[in-house]
Amino acid sequence: MAVPARRTSTAKKAKRRGHIKLDMPNMSACPNCGEMKKNHHVCGSCGHYAGKEVVNKEV
């Protein structure tokens, strides 16, 4: 069975994993209220999606 001769250093490991990272979700401004929202999701502040009110936000 093969055994590594030396421990892999942190720098070597980090260089190998350079493409593994967290990405910010794509955000766009809501055309109704202007708040930032995720693309293809209902706006959390006004409840509009594709120009129509789909969630009633009255409190």
N, CA, C and O atoms as a Tinker XYZ file with bonds, in Angstrom:
   236  protein
     1  N      0.853000   -1.180000    0.000000    73     2
     2  CA     0.000000    0.000000    0.000000    64     1     3
     3  C      0.897000    1.240000    0.000000    63     2     4     5
     4  O      1.885000    1.308000    0.730000    81     3
     5  N      0.536000    2.206000   -0.824000    73     3     6
     6  CA     1.331000    3.424000   -0.918000    64     5     7
     7  C      1.063000    4.335000    0.270000    63     6     8     9
     8  O     -0.080000    4.506000    0.693000    81     7
     9  N      2.124000    4.911000    0.797000    73     7    10
    10  CA     2.026000    5.833000    1.926000    64     9    11
    11  C      2.767000    7.109000    1.535000    63    10    12    13
    12  O      3.881000    7.030000    1.017000    81    11
    13  N      2.178000    8.287000    1.769000    73    11    14
    14  CA     2.872000    9.530000    1.429000    64    13    15
    15  C      4.171000    9.666000    2.223000    63    14    16    17
    16  O      4.205000    9.410000    3.427000    81    15
    17  N      5.225000   10.068000    1.541000    73    15    18
    18  CA     6.513000   10.225000    2.203000    64    17    19
    19  C      6.510000   11.433000    3.129000    63    18    20    21
    20  O      7.121000   11.397000    4.197000    81    19
    21  N      5.830000   12.501000    2.731000    73    19    22
    22  CA     5.782000   13.713000    3.541000    64    21    23
    23  C      4.348000   14.211000    3.638000    63    22    24    25
    24  O      3.498000   13.916000    2.797000    81    23
    25  N      4.116000   14.968000    4.687000    73    23    26
    26  CA     2.807000   15.584000    4.874000    64    25    27
    27  C      2.611000   16.669000    3.822000    63    26    28    29
    28  O      3.542000   17.419000    3.529000    81    27
    29  N      1.409000   16.763000    3.249000    73    27    30
    30  CA     1.106000   17.822000    2.287000    64    29    31
    31  C      0.984000   19.139000    3.029000    63    30    32    33
    32  O      0.223000   19.251000    3.990000    81    31
    33  N      1.733000   20.134000    2.583000    73    31    34
    34  CA     1.720000   21.422000    3.271000    64    33    35
    35  C      0.405000   22.158000    3.022000    63    34    36    37
    36  O     -0.316000   21.863000    2.069000    81    35
    37  N      0.110000   23.112000    3.889000    73    35    38
    38  CA    -1.114000   23.905000    3.760000    64    37    39
    39  C     -1.110000   24.713000    2.466000    63    38    40    41
    40  O     -2.144000   24.827000    1.808000    81    39
    41  N      0.035000   25.271000    2.097000    73    39    42
    42  CA     0.125000   26.067000    0.871000    64    41    43
    43  C     -0.129000   25.205000   -0.368000    63    42    44    45
    44  O     -0.827000   25.625000   -1.290000    81    43
    45  N      0.437000   24.011000   -0.382000    73    43    46
    46  CA     0.241000   23.103000   -1.517000    64    45    47
    47  C     -1.227000   22.697000   -1.633000    63    46    48    49
    48  O     -1.783000   22.627000   -2.729000    81    47
    49  N     -1.837000   22.433000   -0.486000    73    47    50
    50  CA    -3.239000   22.054000   -0.463000    64    49    51
    51  C     -4.111000   23.214000   -0.948000    63    50    52    53
    52  O     -5.060000   23.001000   -1.703000    81    51
    53  N     -3.795000   24.437000   -0.520000    73    51    54
    54  CA    -4.578000   25.616000   -0.901000    64    53    55
    55  C     -4.454000   25.903000   -2.393000    63    54    56    57
    56  O     -5.427000   26.317000   -3.024000    81    55
    57  N     -3.267000   25.688000   -2.965000    73    55    58
    58  CA    -3.089000   25.897000   -4.405000    64    57    59
    59  C     -3.901000   24.891000   -5.209000    63    58    60    61
    60  O     -4.443000   25.226000   -6.262000    81    59
    61  N     -3.983000   23.684000   -4.725000    73    59    62
    62  CA    -4.747000   22.651000   -5.409000    64    61    63
    63  C     -6.247000   22.940000   -5.334000    63    62    64    65
    64  O     -6.992000   22.622000   -6.260000    81    63
    65  N     -6.679000   23.538000   -4.235000    73    63    66
    66  CA    -8.100000   23.805000   -4.033000    64    65    67
    67  C     -8.462000   25.258000   -4.366000    63    66    68    69
    68  O     -9.421000   25.793000   -3.810000    81    67
    69  N     -7.727000   25.884000   -5.242000    73    67    70
    70  CA    -7.950000   27.292000   -5.562000    64    69    71
    71  C     -9.287000   27.580000   -6.206000    63    70    72    73
    72  O     -9.794000   28.697000   -6.101000    81    71
    73  N     -9.872000   26.591000   -6.877000    73    71    74
    74  CA   -11.148000   26.813000   -7.559000    64    73    75
    75  C    -12.348000   26.571000   -6.650000    63    74    76    77
    76  O    -13.481000   26.870000   -7.027000    81    75
    77  N    -12.108000   26.030000   -5.450000    73    75    78
    78  CA   -13.197000   25.763000   -4.516000    64    77    79
    79  C    -13.396000   27.009000   -3.658000    63    78    80    81
    80  O    -12.546000   27.336000   -2.829000    81    79
    81  N    -14.498000   27.695000   -3.853000    73    79    82
    82  CA   -14.743000   28.927000   -3.113000    64    81    83
    83  C    -16.247000   29.187000   -3.044000    63    82    84    85
    84  O    -17.030000   28.581000   -3.775000    81    83
    85  N    -16.628000   30.086000   -2.165000    73    83    86
    86  CA   -18.023000   30.499000   -2.070000    64    85    87
    87  C    -18.298000   31.583000   -3.088000    63    86    88    89
    88  O    -17.475000   32.476000   -3.291000    81    87
    89  N    -19.453000   31.509000   -3.729000    73    87    90
    90  CA   -19.856000   32.525000   -4.696000    64    89    91
    91  C    -21.059000   33.283000   -4.153000    63    90    92    93
    92  O    -21.919000   32.713000   -3.482000    81    91
    93  N    -21.103000   34.557000   -4.449000    73    91    94
    94  CA   -22.266000   35.353000   -4.095000    64    93    95
    95  C    -23.404000   35.016000   -5.052000    63    94    96    97
    96  O    -23.160000   34.833000   -6.245000    81    95
    97  N    -24.634000   34.930000   -4.566000    73    95    98
    98  CA   -25.748000   34.660000   -5.474000    64    97    99
    99  C    -25.977000   35.855000   -6.397000    63    98   100   101
   100  O    -25.731000   36.999000   -6.013000    81    99
   101  N    -26.443000   35.588000   -7.604000    73    99   102
   102  CA   -26.738000   36.663000   -8.543000    64   101   103
   103  C    -27.914000   37.462000   -8.010000    63   102   104   105
   104  O    -28.975000   36.912000   -7.715000    81   103
   105  N    -27.711000   38.759000   -7.891000    73   103   106
   106  CA   -28.742000   39.632000   -7.341000    64   105   107
   107  C    -29.107000   40.680000   -8.392000    63   106   108   109
   108  O    -28.272000   41.082000   -9.204000    81   107
   109  N    -30.362000   41.113000   -8.361000    73   107   110
   110  CA   -30.808000   42.178000   -9.248000    64   109   111
   111  C    -31.809000   43.038000   -8.491000    63   110   112   113
   112  O    -32.387000   42.603000   -7.495000    81   111
   113  N    -32.005000   44.248000   -8.966000    73   111   114
   114  CA   -32.945000   45.169000   -8.320000    64   113   115
   115  C    -34.371000   44.808000   -8.721000    63   114   116   117
   116  O    -34.644000   44.515000   -9.885000    81   115
   117  N    -35.266000   44.833000   -7.757000    73   115   118
   118  CA   -36.687000   44.576000   -8.031000    64   117   119
   119  C    -37.238000   45.746000   -8.840000    63   118   120   121
   120  O    -37.062000   46.896000   -8.439000    81   119
   121  N    -37.898000   45.486000   -9.962000    73   119   122
   122  CA   -38.433000   46.602000  -10.762000    64   121   123
   123  C    -39.573000   47.350000  -10.071000    63   122   124   125
   124  O    -39.866000   48.489000  -10.433000    81   123
   125  N    -40.220000   46.728000   -9.084000    73   123   126
   126  CA   -41.337000   47.365000   -8.398000    64   125   127
   127  C    -40.877000   48.279000   -7.268000    63   126   128   129
   128  O    -41.287000   49.437000   -7.201000    81   127
   129  N    -40.005000   47.752000   -6.358000    73   127   130
   130  CA   -39.627000   48.533000   -5.174000    64   129   131
   131  C    -38.157000   48.939000   -5.158000    63   130   132   133
   132  O    -37.783000   49.835000   -4.402000    81   131
   133  N    -37.307000   48.299000   -5.980000    73   131   134
   134  CA   -35.901000   48.662000   -6.044000    64   133   135
   135  C    -35.000000   47.910000   -5.089000    63   134   136   137
   136  O    -33.786000   48.109000   -5.119000    81   135
   137  N    -35.550000   47.048000   -4.236000    73   135   138
   138  CA   -34.743000   46.252000   -3.307000    64   137   139
   139  C    -33.971000   45.182000   -4.086000    63   138   140   141
   140  O    -34.402000   44.737000   -5.150000    81   139
   141  N    -32.821000   44.778000   -3.534000    73   139   142
   142  CA   -32.055000   43.710000   -4.162000    64   141   143
   143  C    -32.703000   42.370000   -3.849000    63   142   144   145
   144  O    -33.090000   42.109000   -2.710000    81   143
   145  N    -32.821000   41.514000   -4.874000    73   143   146
   146  CA   -33.417000   40.192000   -4.700000    64   145   147
   147  C    -32.673000   39.200000   -5.559000    63   146   148   149
   148  O    -31.990000   39.590000   -6.507000    81   147
   149  N    -32.794000   37.914000   -5.244000    73   147   150
   150  CA   -32.191000   36.872000   -6.060000    64   149   151
   151  C    -32.920000   36.806000   -7.392000    63   150   152   153
   152  O    -34.128000   37.035000   -7.463000    81   151
   153  N    -32.170000   36.487000   -8.458000    73   151   154
   154  CA   -32.789000   36.332000   -9.769000    64   153   155
   155  C    -33.761000   35.151000   -9.751000    63   154   156   157
   156  O    -33.486000   34.128000   -9.124000    81   155
   157  N    -34.885000   35.291000  -10.432000    73   155   158
   158  CA   -35.913000   34.252000  -10.573000    64   157   159
   159  C    -36.534000   33.877000   -9.236000    63   158   160   161
   160  O    -36.982000   32.743000   -9.068000    81   159
   161  N    -36.572000   34.808000   -8.274000    73   159   162
   162  CA   -37.214000   34.594000   -6.987000    64   161   163
   163  C    -38.188000   35.738000   -6.723000    63   162   164   165
   164  O    -38.039000   36.829000   -7.274000    81   163
   165  N    -39.185000   35.482000   -5.878000    73   163   166
   166  CA   -40.139000   36.514000   -5.475000    64   165   167
   167  C    -39.414000   37.518000   -4.593000    63   166   168   169
   168  O    -38.597000   37.135000   -3.755000    81   167
   169  N    -39.708000   38.809000   -4.777000    73   167   170
   170  CA   -39.097000   39.857000   -3.963000    64   169   171
   171  C    -39.573000   39.702000   -2.521000    63   170   172   173
   172  O    -40.770000   39.582000   -2.264000    81   171
   173  N    -38.634000   39.707000   -1.593000    73   171   174
   174  CA   -38.968000   39.518000   -0.185000    64   173   175
   175  C    -39.610000   40.717000    0.466000    63   174   176   177
   176  O    -40.271000   40.575000    1.495000    81   175
   177  N    -39.434000   41.901000   -0.105000    73   175   178
   178  CA   -39.978000   43.089000    0.551000    64   177   179
   179  C    -41.351000   43.489000    0.017000    63   178   180   181
   180  O    -42.180000   43.988000    0.778000    81   179
   181  N    -41.607000   43.283000   -1.266000    73   179   182
   182  CA   -42.908000   43.709000   -1.806000    64   181   183
   183  C    -43.760000   42.550000   -2.316000    63   182   184   185
   184  O    -44.959000   42.731000   -2.525000    81   183
   185  N    -43.177000   41.356000   -2.525000    73   183   186
   186  CA   -43.961000   40.187000   -2.934000    64   185   187
   187  C    -44.283000   40.125000   -4.409000    63   186   188   189
   188  O    -45.197000   39.399000   -4.799000    81   187
   189  N    -43.557000   40.868000   -5.254000    73   187   190
   190  CA   -43.815000   40.854000   -6.694000    64   189   191
   191  C    -42.865000   39.897000   -7.404000    63   190   192   193
   192  O    -41.725000   39.701000   -6.984000    81   191
   193  N    -43.362000   39.303000   -8.494000    73   191   194
   194  CA   -42.536000   38.465000   -9.361000    64   193   195
   195  C    -43.070000   38.611000  -10.778000    63   194   196   197
   196  O    -44.268000   38.446000  -11.008000    81   195
   197  N    -42.200000   38.918000  -11.725000    73   195   198
   198  CA   -42.541000   39.069000  -13.147000    64   197   199
   199  C    -43.642000   40.103000  -13.349000    63   198   200   201
   200  O    -44.521000   39.923000  -14.191000    81   199
   201  N    -43.593000   41.183000  -12.576000    73   199   202
   202  CA   -44.546000   42.272000  -12.746000    64   201   203
   203  C    -45.898000   42.049000  -12.099000    63   202   204   205
   204  O    -46.787000   42.887000  -12.247000    81   203
   205  N    -46.085000   40.934000  -11.377000    73   203   206
   206  CA   -47.357000   40.643000  -10.728000    64   205   207
   207  C    -47.141000   40.439000   -9.244000    63   206   208   209
   208  O    -46.085000   39.968000   -8.820000    81   207
   209  N    -48.157000   40.801000   -8.441000    73   207   210
   210  CA   -48.076000   40.564000   -6.997000    64   209   211
   211  C    -48.484000   39.117000   -6.731000    63   210   212   213
   212  O    -49.626000   38.737000   -6.994000    81   211
   213  N    -47.579000   38.322000   -6.223000    73   211   214
   214  CA   -47.886000   36.916000   -5.951000    64   213   215
   215  C    -47.994000   36.633000   -4.469000    63   214   216   217
   216  O    -48.616000   35.645000   -4.076000    81   215
   217  N    -47.397000   37.488000   -3.622000    73   215   218
   218  CA   -47.499000   37.342000   -2.181000    64   217   219
   219  C    -47.997000   38.666000   -1.619000    63   218   220   221
   220  O    -47.406000   39.716000   -1.866000    81   219
   221  N    -49.093000   38.610000   -0.857000    73   219   222
   222  CA   -49.653000   39.809000   -0.255000    64   221   223
   223  C    -48.856000   40.125000    0.999000    63   222   224   225
   224  O    -48.823000   39.315000    1.926000    81   223
   225  N    -48.205000   41.298000    1.050000    73   223   226
   226  CA   -47.335000   41.669000    2.160000    64   225   227
   227  C    -48.003000   42.627000    3.147000    63   226   228   229
   228  O    -47.299000   43.347000    3.855000    81   227
   229  N    -49.319000   42.659000    3.217000    73   227   230
   230  CA   -49.994000   43.545000    4.172000    64   229   231
   231  C    -49.864000   42.970000    5.580000    63   230   232   233
   232  O    -50.017000   41.767000    5.790000    81   231
   233  N    -49.580000   43.846000    6.535000    73   231   234
   234  CA   -49.411000   43.407000    7.916000    64   233   235
   235  C    -50.485000   43.977000    8.787000    63   234   236
   236  O    -50.508000   43.716000    9.990000    81   235
